[in-house]
């Protein structure tokens, strides 16, 4: 009887605990317009023409072997664009606030 009471009390305490005001990056990105980031296949020139100059051009990564292409990264206020041979391979939203759970800004 005491065991059941303990489990019931624990369930009530957990259910009444305050919920943290945390936003998942995935949720925010799903709600945002995907046109706000470069699309896969766009060229560097197209990205710069549409979104302006990047706030930072990070050092290229990779390229040590032929099988490992060089990846260039450009940062913008809300996202990072990854290029392989002048073409966008991905654009990733970055964490907007300390309360948002998701990728941190890129490592330099």
N, C-alpha and C positions, 0 to 999 in steps of 0.2 A: 504494500500500500504506500509506503514512504517513497519507494522508487518511482512509482507512477506520479505521485505528487511532485517529486523533484523534476521529472521530465516535463510535466505540464507547466510548472512554474518557470522553467528554463524557456519553454516555447513562448510563454507570455512575455517574458523579459526581452527575448530576441525580437519579437514582433513589435514591441513598443519602443525599441531603441531608435534614436534619431537617425535619419538617413542622411548620409553625406551628400553635399551638393557637388558631385563629381560628374563631369561630362566625359563620355568616351569620344576620342577623336573619330572613331569609325562612325558614330552616330552623327557627329557634326558634318563629316564629309558626305554622308548619304543625303543629308538635308540640303547641302549646298549645290549650286549649279556646277556641273562638271565642265562647263565651258569656261569657268574661271581659271582653269589650269590647261597647260599645253597637252595636246593629244599625241598619242604614240605615232611616230612617223614624221612629225613636223621637223623641219630643218632648223638649225641654229638661227639662221637669218629670219625665218618665219616667226620663231619664238621671240626674238628681239624686236621684230617689227610690231608684233601684237601686244607684247607685255612690257616692252621697253628694256632698257639695259638692266642686267641683274644687279642686285645690291652687292653680290660677291661672286667671284669665279674661283671656286676651290681648286686646289691642286689636283691634277689627273691621278687616277688610281688604276692599277693593273698595267698590262702591256709588257710584263716581264717575259712572257712566252707568246708565241703566235696564237695559241689556243685561248689566251687571256687578253681580250681586247682592252684597249685603253678606254676608261670611262671618265667623261668630263662631267662636272657637277656645277650647276648655277643655282644660286639661292635668290629667292624673291621673298618678300615679307611673309607670305602665307604658305609657300611651298618650295620644294627643291626639285629641279629638273635634272634628270640623268640622261646623258647623251652617249651614244656609241657611233663613231664615225659620222659626226655631224647630224645625226638623227636622234630624236627623242625616243628613248626606250621606256621611260616612266617618268611620272611627275607625282610627288608624294607630298601631301599636306603635312605641315609641321604643327607641333603643339602650340595652341594659341594662348593659353594661360596656365598658371600653376595648378588650377583645379581640373585641368583636362588631362585625361590619361591617354597617352599615345607616344609616338616617336618624338624624341628630343631633337633639337637642331643638329645638323650634321657635324661630324667630327672633322676637324681641319686636318 
